[in-house]
Amino acid sequence: MSGQNQYERCVEQAFAEFRAYDEVVDIVAAWEQFLSDISVASAFDFQWFPDPITTDTGAERAPTFISSLTSEYAIVADVIQEIDSDAQDFRERLVPLTAVDTGDVAYDGISPETVDVCLLIASEQAQAARVHLDSFDDGFLQAPNVIPLEFSLIDQDTTPKYKFERMSLVGENFRDKSLPTHARMSPRVSTDGELASIQISISDFDRHKATGVLCNKQPPSLYLACHMWDRVFYDQLNDSQQIEWRREDPDQTLTFEIEAGSLADKLNDSYIPNGSVNSAWVNDTLDYLCVVETAEKLTDSRYRIQFRNLSEKRREYKDVVVRGGEFSDLAMLFAGWHCENEVELERGDLDKLTEPTESVGATDSEDYTQPTIGEF
């Protein structure tokens, strides 16, 4: 395979992972918006980062989200983008979810009487999922009640929205009778409701996505790198550096040092409410930026960030990237730089980019007078 083909495949794979993760974040934010509108306000709770559910045999899986809609009713949801080809493997994935106990979803000390497990399955995988689910004929999906919904992104050129619809004509419906009659989902998606879909516009959940940021699994390093670059690093600059950054000079480099554990704490405390980012994720992400050559690894946990205003360079991708979140243009830029080094550098040279330099040189974050100029 030629170097150009390797590069293109590398970028394509990196951006596909970025978009897949962003899609899950979209769906969680969408359902937070939708469920908050139909729930009983005094009992509503929505968990972006629920703890794993563990069976008596030790099988474990963390739901994508959990929501309490009333004091009597809760939903445990799992977003499924890929289906195992083997039915047994798919069944094992579902085992912890079907073993959920009302105590696993207690809110404010109160356990609901009814818990439904909602499987949100990408439309491309719906047929395979349906075949597997139909093969489970031993009551496996009955307690608790499992509701498979397929989802797709529609109206992308006008008012993009996610559509969720039932995958069967009988059974498999929400047991939401404790909700007010006008707010219940079950009549809407039943045959009496002509199997109407649930549609949620992207513009409706922007606020929830901005505060949620991540979903309940480790993000690709590219995804977290874009978030930190766009939302966190600017705040680490001193006043004079921020003035220089706003000049939008893409070749001007503003440096500061940061420690991975401290950055993880900042993310969880200030940028991602109730987040579960750990220092290992941050280390992986900062190592990614080292390969992008926008960071330098000083020690195993300390890095020097080489921050730049990339607004001008990102404009080149505004018309190329149709969908993939607000950082998609930055993701394409970083993926390109990362893959260029992945493909062109010898393994030894590539490894050196993520090896500690053991240099503890001074940072200019205390006082900024003359910017360091750097170019790729």
C-alpha positions as CSV (number, residue, x, y, z in Angstrom):
1,M,0.0,0.0,0.0
2,S,1.4,3.4,-0.9
3,G,2.1,6.0,1.7
4,Q,-0.7,8.2,0.4
5,N,-3.2,5.4,0.7
6,Q,-2.0,4.6,4.2
7,Y,-2.4,8.2,5.2
8,E,-5.9,8.5,3.8
9,R,-7.0,5.2,5.5
10,C,-5.5,6.4,8.8
11,V,-7.4,9.8,8.6
12,E,-10.6,8.0,7.6
13,Q,-10.4,5.6,10.5
14,A,-9.5,8.3,13.0
15,F,-12.4,10.5,11.9
16,A,-14.8,7.5,11.9
17,E,-14.0,6.8,15.5
18,F,-14.4,10.4,16.3
19,R,-17.8,10.6,14.6
20,A,-19.0,7.3,16.2
21,Y,-18.2,8.6,19.7
22,D,-19.8,12.0,19.0
23,E,-23.0,10.2,17.8
24,V,-23.3,8.5,21.2
25,V,-22.9,11.9,22.9
26,D,-25.6,13.3,20.6
27,I,-28.0,10.5,21.5
28,V,-27.5,10.9,25.3
29,A,-28.0,14.6,25.1
30,A,-31.1,14.2,22.9
31,W,-32.7,11.8,25.4
32,E,-31.9,14.0,28.3
33,Q,-33.7,16.8,26.6
34,F,-36.6,14.6,25.5
35,L,-37.1,12.9,28.9
36,S,-36.8,16.1,30.9
37,D,-39.7,17.4,28.9
38,I,-42.0,14.5,29.6
39,S,-41.0,13.5,33.2
40,V,-42.4,14.5,36.5
41,A,-40.0,17.4,37.3
42,S,-39.7,16.7,41.0
43,A,-38.6,13.1,40.4
44,F,-36.5,13.6,37.2
45,D,-32.9,12.5,37.3
46,F,-30.5,11.9,34.4
47,Q,-27.2,10.2,34.8
48,W,-24.6,10.6,32.0
49,F,-22.0,8.5,33.8
50,P,-23.9,5.6,35.6
51,D,-21.9,3.0,37.5
52,P,-21.6,-0.5,35.9
53,I,-24.3,-3.1,36.6
54,T,-22.9,-6.3,37.8
55,T,-24.6,-9.7,37.8
56,D,-24.2,-12.5,40.4
57,T,-21.7,-14.2,38.1
58,G,-19.5,-11.1,37.8
59,A,-20.6,-10.0,34.3
60,E,-20.5,-6.3,34.1
61,R,-21.6,-3.5,31.8
62,A,-22.0,0.2,32.3
63,P,-25.3,1.6,30.7
64,T,-25.0,4.5,28.4
65,F,-27.4,6.4,30.6
66,I,-30.0,6.0,33.3
67,S,-33.0,8.2,33.9
68,S,-35.7,8.4,36.5
69,L,-38.9,9.8,35.1
70,T,-41.1,9.4,38.1
71,S,-40.6,8.0,41.6
72,E,-42.1,4.8,40.2
73,Y,-40.5,4.5,36.8
74,A,-36.9,4.6,35.3
75,I,-35.1,3.7,32.1
76,V,-31.8,2.1,31.6
77,A,-30.4,2.7,28.1
78,D,-27.6,1.3,26.0
79,V,-26.6,2.7,22.6
80,I,-25.6,0.0,20.2
81,Q,-23.7,0.9,17.0
82,E,-22.2,-2.5,16.2
83,I,-23.8,-5.9,16.5
84,D,-21.9,-9.1,17.3
85,S,-22.3,-11.6,14.5
86,D,-22.7,-14.3,17.0
87,A,-26.0,-14.3,18.8
88,Q,-24.5,-15.6,22.0
89,D,-21.9,-12.8,22.1
90,F,-24.7,-10.3,21.7
91,R,-26.7,-12.0,24.5
92,E,-23.7,-11.8,26.8
93,R,-23.5,-8.1,26.2
94,L,-27.1,-7.7,27.3
95,V,-26.9,-10.0,30.4
96,P,-25.9,-7.3,32.9
97,L,-28.5,-4.9,31.6
98,T,-31.3,-7.5,31.9
99,A,-30.1,-8.3,35.4
100,V,-30.7,-4.7,36.5
101,D,-32.3,-4.3,39.9
102,T,-34.5,-1.4,41.0
103,G,-31.8,-0.6,43.6
104,D,-29.3,0.0,40.7
105,V,-31.4,3.0,39.6
106,A,-32.6,4.4,42.9
107,Y,-32.9,8.2,42.9
108,D,-32.8,10.2,46.1
109,G,-33.0,7.0,48.1
110,I,-36.1,5.8,46.4
111,S,-36.1,2.7,44.1
112,P,-38.6,2.7,41.3
113,E,-41.2,-0.1,41.0
114,T,-40.7,-0.4,37.2
115,V,-37.5,-0.4,35.2
116,D,-37.4,-0.7,31.4
117,V,-34.2,-1.4,29.4
118,C,-34.1,0.6,26.2
119,L,-31.7,-0.6,23.5
120,L,-31.0,2.3,21.0
121,I,-29.7,0.5,17.9
122,A,-28.2,2.1,14.8
123,S,-30.5,1.6,11.9
124,E,-27.8,-0.1,9.9
125,Q,-27.6,-2.8,12.6
126,A,-31.3,-3.1,13.3
127,Q,-31.9,-6.2,11.1
128,A,-29.0,-8.1,12.6
129,A,-30.2,-7.1,16.1
130,R,-33.7,-8.2,15.4
131,V,-32.6,-11.7,14.2
132,H,-30.5,-12.1,17.4
133,L,-33.3,-10.9,19.7
134,D,-35.9,-13.2,18.1
135,S,-33.6,-16.1,18.8
136,F,-33.8,-15.5,22.5
137,D,-36.9,-17.5,23.3
138,D,-36.5,-18.3,26.9
139,G,-37.9,-15.2,28.5
140,F,-34.5,-13.6,28.5
141,L,-36.0,-10.2,27.5
142,Q,-39.0,-10.2,29.7
143,A,-37.7,-9.3,33.2
144,P,-36.9,-6.5,33.0
145,N,-38.8,-5.4,29.9
146,V,-36.4,-4.8,27.0
147,I,-37.4,-2.2,24.3
148,P,-35.3,-2.1,21.1
149,L,-35.5,1.1,19.2
150,E,-33.6,1.8,16.0
151,F,-32.3,5.2,15.4
152,S,-31.1,7.3,12.4
153,L,-30.1,10.8,11.6
154,I,-32.7,12.4,9.2
155,D,-33.2,15.7,7.4
156,Q,-29.5,16.5,7.5
157,D,-29.7,19.2,4.9
158,T,-32.5,21.1,6.6
159,T,-33.2,20.6,10.3
160,P,-31.2,17.6,11.3
161,K,-32.8,15.4,13.9
162,Y,-32.5,11.9,15.4
163,K,-35.4,9.6,14.8
164,F,-36.1,6.6,17.1
165,E,-38.7,4.0,16.2
166,R,-39.9,0.6,17.4
167,M,-38.5,-2.5,15.8
168,S,-41.6,-4.7,16.3
169,L,-45.3,-4.4,16.0
170,V,-46.3,-6.2,19.2
171,G,-44.9,-6.1,22.7
172,E,-41.6,-4.4,23.6
173,N,-43.1,-1.1,24.6
174,F,-42.6,1.3,27.5
175,R,-44.3,0.6,30.8
176,D,-44.7,4.3,31.6
177,K,-48.2,4.4,33.1
178,S,-46.9,6.4,36.0
179,L,-46.3,9.3,33.7
180,P,-49.0,11.9,33.0
181,T,-51.2,10.6,30.2
182,H,-50.2,13.3,27.7
183,A,-46.5,12.6,28.3
184,R,-46.4,8.8,27.9
185,M,-44.2,7.3,25.2
186,S,-46.1,4.0,25.0
187,P,-49.2,5.3,23.2
188,R,-47.2,7.3,20.7
189,V,-45.1,4.3,19.5
190,S,-47.9,1.7,19.8
191,T,-50.1,0.5,16.9
192,D,-52.8,2.8,18.2
193,G,-50.4,5.7,17.8
194,E,-49.6,4.4,14.3
195,L,-46.1,3.5,15.5
196,A,-45.1,7.2,15.5
197,S,-41.4,7.8,15.9
198,I,-39.7,9.9,18.5
199,Q,-37.9,12.7,16.8
200,I,-35.4,15.1,18.5
201,S,-33.8,18.0,16.7
202,I,-30.1,18.5,17.1
203,S,-30.7,22.2,17.9
204,D,-32.9,21.2,20.8
205,F,-30.2,19.5,22.8
206,D,-27.1,21.6,22.1
207,R,-27.1,22.9,25.7
208,H,-27.2,19.4,27.2
209,K,-24.3,18.3,24.9
210,A,-22.2,21.2,25.8
211,T,-22.4,20.3,29.5
212,G,-22.2,16.5,29.0
213,V,-19.3,16.5,26.6
214,L,-18.5,12.8,26.9
215,C,-20.5,9.6,27.1
216,N,-20.0,6.8,29.6
217,K,-16.9,5.2,28.0
218,Q,-13.4,6.3,27.3
219,P,-13.3,8.7,24.3
220,P,-10.9,8.3,21.4
221,S,-7.8,10.5,22.1
222,L,-8.6,12.6,19.1
223,Y,-12.1,13.4,20.6
224,L,-10.8,14.5,24.0
225,A,-7.9,16.3,22.4
226,C,-10.3,18.5,20.4
227,H,-12.3,19.3,23.5
228,M,-9.3,20.2,25.6
229,W,-7.9,22.3,22.8
230,D,-11.1,24.2,22.1
231,R,-12.5,24.5,25.6
232,V,-9.7,24.1,28.2
233,F,-6.3,25.2,27.0
234,Y,-7.2,28.8,26.4
235,D,-8.1,29.2,30.1
236,Q,-4.6,28.1,31.0
237,L,-3.0,31.1,29.3
238,N,-2.2,34.2,31.3
239,D,-3.8,37.6,30.3
240,S,-1.1,38.7,27.9
241,Q,-1.0,35.3,26.2
242,Q,-4.8,35.5,25.7
243,I,-4.4,38.8,24.0
244,E,-1.8,37.4,21.7
245,W,-4.0,34.3,20.9
246,R,-6.9,36.5,19.9
247,R,-4.8,38.0,17.1
248,E,-5.4,34.6,15.3
249,D,-1.9,34.2,14.1
250,P,-1.7,30.4,13.3
251,D,2.1,30.5,13.5
252,Q,2.4,32.0,16.9
253,T,3.0,29.4,19.7
254,L,2.0,30.1,23.3
255,T,3.5,27.6,25.7
256,F,2.5,26.5,29.2
257,E,3.1,23.3,31.3
258,I,0.4,21.1,32.7
259,E,0.2,17.9,34.7
260,A,-2.1,15.1,33.6
261,G,-3.7,14.4,37.0
262,S,-4.3,18.0,37.6
263,L,-5.8,18.4,34.2
264,A,-8.1,15.5,34.8
265,D,-9.3,17.1,38.0
266,K,-10.0,20.4,36.2
267,L,-12.0,18.6,33.6
268,N,-14.2,16.9,36.1
269,D,-14.5,19.9,38.4
270,S,-15.0,22.7,35.9
271,Y,-15.7,21.5,32.4
272,I,-17.6,18.2,32.6
273,P,-20.1,18.2,35.5
274,N,-20.0,14.9,37.3
275,G,-17.5,13.7,34.8
276,S,-15.5,10.5,35.1
277,V,-12.3,11.5,33.2
278,N,-9.2,9.8,34.7
279,S,-5.6,10.8,34.4
280,A,-4.8,7.8,32.2
281,W,-7.3,9.1,29.6
282,V,-5.6,12.5,29.8
283,N,-2.1,11.0,29.5
284,D,-3.2,9.1,26.3
285,T,-4.7,12.3,24.9
286,L,-1.6,14.4,25.7
287,D,0.6,11.7,24.1
288,Y,-1.7,12.0,21.0
289,L,-1.0,15.7,20.9
290,C,2.8,15.0,21.2
291,V,2.5,13.0,17.9
292,V,0.5,15.9,16.5
293,E,3.5,18.0,17.6
294,T,1.4,20.4,19.6
295,A,2.8,19.2,22.9
296,E,6.1,17.9,24.4
297,K,6.3,15.3,27.0
298,L,8.5,16.4,29.9
299,T,8.0,13.6,32.4
300,D,5.6,10.6,32.6
301,S,2.8,13.0,33.7
302,R,3.9,16.5,32.8
303,Y,3.7,18.1,29.4
304,R,4.5,21.4,27.7
305,I,1.6,22.5,25.5
306,Q,2.4,24.4,22.4
307,F,-0.9,26.2,22.0
308,R,-1.9,28.1,18.8
309,N,-4.9,29.8,17.4
310,L,-5.9,27.4,14.6
311,S,-9.0,29.3,13.4
312,E,-7.6,30.0,10.0
313,K,-6.4,26.5,9.4
314,R,-9.7,25.0,10.6
315,R,-11.6,27.1,8.0
316,E,-10.1,24.8,5.3
317,Y,-12.3,22.0,6.6
318,K,-15.5,23.8,7.3
319,D,-17.0,22.9,3.9
320,V,-15.5,19.4,3.9
321,V,-16.9,18.1,7.1
322,V,-20.7,17.8,7.0
323,R,-21.4,16.2,10.3
324,G,-19.3,15.2,13.3
325,G,-19.8,17.7,16.1
326,E,-18.6,21.2,16.6
327,F,-15.0,20.1,16.8
328,S,-15.1,18.2,13.5
329,D,-13.0,20.6,11.6
330,L,-10.3,20.6,14.3
331,A,-10.6,16.8,14.4
332,M,-9.8,16.6,10.7
333,L,-6.8,18.9,11.1
334,F,-5.4,17.0,14.1
335,A,-6.0,13.6,12.4
336,G,-4.1,14.7,9.3
337,W,-1.1,15.9,11.3
338,H,-1.1,12.8,13.5
339,C,-1.5,10.4,10.5
340,E,1.2,12.2,8.6
341,N,3.7,11.4,11.3
342,E,2.3,7.9,11.8
343,V,2.9,7.1,8.1
344,E,6.1,9.0,7.4
345,L,8.2,8.6,10.5
346,E,10.3,5.6,11.3
347,R,9.0,3.7,14.4
348,G,12.0,4.9,16.5
349,D,11.4,8.5,15.6
350,L,7.7,8.2,16.2
351,D,8.2,6.7,19.6
352,K,10.6,9.6,20.6
353,L,7.7,12.0,20.3
354,T,6.0,10.4,23.3
355,E,9.1,9.8,25.4
356,P,9.9,12.1,28.3
357,T,12.5,14.6,27.5
358,E,13.3,15.0,31.2
359,S,13.5,18.7,30.6
360,V,11.9,21.0,33.1
361,G,12.5,24.3,31.3
362,A,10.7,27.4,32.5
363,T,7.2,28.1,31.2
364,D,6.1,31.5,30.1
365,S,2.7,31.2,31.7
366,E,3.7,33.5,34.6
367,D,4.5,36.4,32.4
368,Y,4.2,36.7,28.6
369,T,6.2,39.4,26.8
370,Q,7.7,37.8,23.7
371,P,5.8,34.9,22.1
372,T,7.6,31.8,21.0
373,I,7.1,31.5,17.2
374,G,6.7,28.0,15.9
375,E,5.6,26.5,12.7
376,F,4.9,23.0,11.5
